[in-house]
Amino acid sequence: MPPLPLPRRVVILGAAGRDFHNFLCCYRDDPSVEVVAFTATQIPYIAGRRFPASLAGARYPDGIPIYPETALPTLLATTPIDEVVFAYSDVTYHTLMRLAQTALAAGATFTLLSPQRPMLTSQRPVIAVCAVRTGCGKSAVTRRVVHLLRQHGERPVVLRHPMPYGDLAGQRVQRFATL
């Protein structure tokens, strides 16, 4: 099989969370990749917007368009795309395989990133508060963990990816000093 042309043209499927994180950690500064679009599902009012150029970096001076996930077949048919990256949760196996089938039928590679590739490194101990879907209570659990750590004399810091509501560039960093 001949090698893929460079840069590899990629679409990242997401829900305005892990997809953006994966882009920032794995693709933003990789000259062998051009992310041509994100798709969005689950979160209202994301599709039709652009991932901001100020976050996307110098290689993306116009930002990156965000299409509804339902537009994926059309994108694959009308735009040269080498790879489709799946980057969100809350889906059934059937949904995941339907998306993979759509990408593969169009001739694109379908990718799931390993957890290690976009993982942030830390010099400090880390407690991760995760859940299988939105609305499970991560914020309440985080507040309780912070409270317990403070009772033991620790000074925890809460780190969270920017949420897709409102101005993405304006929410590039969220620091929680008080809860």
C-alpha positions as CSV (number, residue, x, y, z in Angstrom):
1,M,0.0,0.0,0.0
2,P,1.5,3.4,-0.9
3,P,2.1,5.9,1.9
4,L,-0.5,8.5,2.5
5,P,0.2,11.9,1.1
6,L,1.5,14.6,3.5
7,P,-0.1,16.3,5.2
8,R,-2.6,13.7,6.2
9,R,-6.1,15.3,6.0
10,V,-8.1,14.5,9.2
11,V,-11.6,15.0,10.5
12,I,-12.1,14.7,14.2
13,L,-15.5,13.5,15.4
14,G,-16.5,14.9,18.7
15,A,-18.8,16.6,21.2
16,A,-16.8,19.7,21.9
17,G,-14.6,18.2,24.7
18,R,-12.2,15.3,24.1
19,D,-12.1,16.2,20.4
20,F,-10.7,19.6,21.1
21,H,-8.3,18.2,23.7
22,N,-7.0,15.6,21.3
23,F,-6.5,18.2,18.6
24,L,-4.6,20.5,21.0
25,C,-2.4,17.7,22.4
26,C,-1.9,15.5,19.3
27,Y,-2.5,17.4,16.0
28,R,-2.3,21.2,16.4
29,D,1.5,21.4,15.9
30,D,2.0,18.2,13.9
31,P,3.1,19.3,10.4
32,S,2.2,15.8,9.0
33,V,-1.5,16.4,9.8
34,E,-4.0,19.0,8.6
35,V,-7.3,18.9,10.5
36,V,-9.8,20.0,8.0
37,A,-12.9,19.8,10.2
38,F,-14.5,18.8,13.5
39,T,-17.9,17.3,13.6
40,A,-20.2,17.8,16.6
41,T,-23.0,15.9,18.2
42,Q,-24.7,15.9,21.7
43,I,-24.0,19.5,22.5
44,P,-26.4,22.1,21.0
45,Y,-25.3,25.1,19.0
46,I,-21.8,23.9,18.3
47,A,-22.1,22.9,14.7
48,G,-21.9,25.8,12.3
49,R,-19.2,27.5,14.4
50,R,-15.4,27.4,14.1
51,F,-12.8,26.2,16.5
52,P,-11.0,29.6,17.1
53,A,-7.8,30.4,15.2
54,S,-6.4,31.8,18.5
55,L,-6.6,28.3,19.9
56,A,-5.9,26.4,16.7
57,G,-2.5,28.1,16.2
58,A,-0.6,29.6,13.3
59,R,-1.2,26.6,11.0
60,Y,-5.0,27.4,11.1
61,P,-5.3,31.2,10.6
62,D,-9.1,30.9,9.8
63,G,-9.8,28.4,12.6
64,I,-11.3,25.0,11.9
65,P,-15.0,24.5,10.8
66,I,-17.3,22.5,13.0
67,Y,-20.0,20.5,11.1
68,P,-22.9,18.5,12.4
69,E,-21.9,14.8,12.6
70,T,-24.8,14.1,10.2
71,A,-22.7,15.9,7.5
72,L,-19.8,13.3,7.7
73,P,-20.9,11.3,4.6
74,T,-21.1,14.5,2.6
75,L,-17.8,15.7,3.9
76,L,-16.2,12.4,3.0
77,A,-17.7,12.6,-0.5
78,T,-16.8,16.2,-1.3
79,T,-13.5,16.7,0.6
80,P,-10.3,14.7,0.4
81,I,-10.0,13.1,3.8
82,D,-7.4,10.5,4.8
83,E,-8.4,9.8,8.3
84,V,-11.4,10.1,10.7
85,V,-10.6,10.2,14.4
86,F,-13.3,9.3,16.9
87,A,-13.0,11.5,20.0
88,Y,-16.0,11.4,22.3
89,S,-18.0,9.0,24.5
90,D,-21.6,8.1,25.4
91,V,-22.1,6.0,22.3
92,T,-23.2,2.4,21.7
93,Y,-20.9,-0.1,20.0
94,H,-23.4,0.0,17.1
95,T,-23.0,3.8,16.7
96,L,-19.2,3.6,16.9
97,M,-19.2,0.9,14.2
98,R,-21.6,2.8,12.0
99,L,-19.3,5.8,12.1
100,A,-16.3,3.5,11.4
101,Q,-18.2,1.9,8.5
102,T,-19.0,5.4,7.0
103,A,-15.3,6.4,7.1
104,L,-14.0,3.1,5.8
105,A,-16.5,2.9,3.0
106,A,-15.3,6.4,1.8
107,G,-11.7,5.1,1.9
108,A,-10.6,6.9,5.0
109,T,-8.7,5.3,7.9
110,F,-10.8,5.2,11.2
111,T,-8.8,5.9,14.3
112,L,-9.3,5.7,18.1
113,L,-6.4,7.4,19.9
114,S,-4.8,5.5,22.8
115,P,-5.3,7.1,26.2
116,Q,-1.6,7.8,26.4
117,R,-1.3,10.1,23.3
118,P,-3.4,13.0,24.6
119,M,-2.6,12.5,28.3
120,L,-1.3,15.5,30.2
121,T,1.8,15.0,32.3
122,S,2.2,16.2,35.8
123,Q,4.9,16.6,38.4
124,R,2.3,16.3,41.1
125,P,-0.1,13.5,42.2
126,V,-3.3,13.5,40.2
127,I,-6.8,12.5,41.1
128,A,-9.0,12.2,37.9
129,V,-12.7,12.5,38.2
130,C,-14.3,10.9,35.2
131,A,-17.7,9.6,34.1
132,V,-19.3,7.7,31.3
133,R,-21.4,10.6,30.2
134,T,-22.3,14.3,30.8
135,G,-24.5,14.9,33.8
136,C,-23.2,12.1,36.0
137,G,-22.1,14.4,38.8
138,K,-18.4,15.0,38.2
139,S,-18.6,18.6,39.5
140,A,-20.2,17.5,42.8
141,V,-17.6,14.7,43.3
142,T,-14.8,17.2,42.5
143,R,-16.1,19.7,45.1
144,R,-16.2,16.9,47.7
145,V,-12.7,15.6,46.8
146,V,-11.3,19.2,47.1
147,H,-13.1,19.7,50.4
148,L,-11.6,16.4,51.8
149,L,-8.1,17.2,50.5
150,R,-8.3,20.7,52.1
151,Q,-9.3,19.1,55.4
152,H,-6.0,17.2,55.2
153,G,-3.9,20.3,54.6
154,E,-3.5,19.9,50.9
155,R,-3.9,22.7,48.3
156,P,-5.6,21.0,45.3
157,V,-5.9,22.6,41.9
158,V,-8.8,21.7,39.6
159,L,-8.0,21.5,35.9
160,R,-10.7,21.1,33.3
161,H,-10.9,21.4,29.5
162,P,-12.7,24.5,28.2
163,M,-16.4,23.9,27.9
164,P,-18.0,24.6,24.5
165,Y,-20.7,27.0,25.8
166,G,-20.2,30.6,24.8
167,D,-16.8,31.9,23.7
168,L,-14.2,29.1,23.3
169,A,-11.2,31.4,23.1
170,G,-12.5,33.3,26.1
171,Q,-12.6,30.0,28.1
172,R,-9.2,28.8,27.0
173,V,-8.2,28.5,30.7
174,Q,-10.5,27.8,33.6
175,R,-8.9,28.2,37.0
176,F,-10.9,27.3,40.1
177,A,-9.3,28.8,43.2
178,T,-12.5,28.8,45.2
179,L,-15.4,26.4,45.1
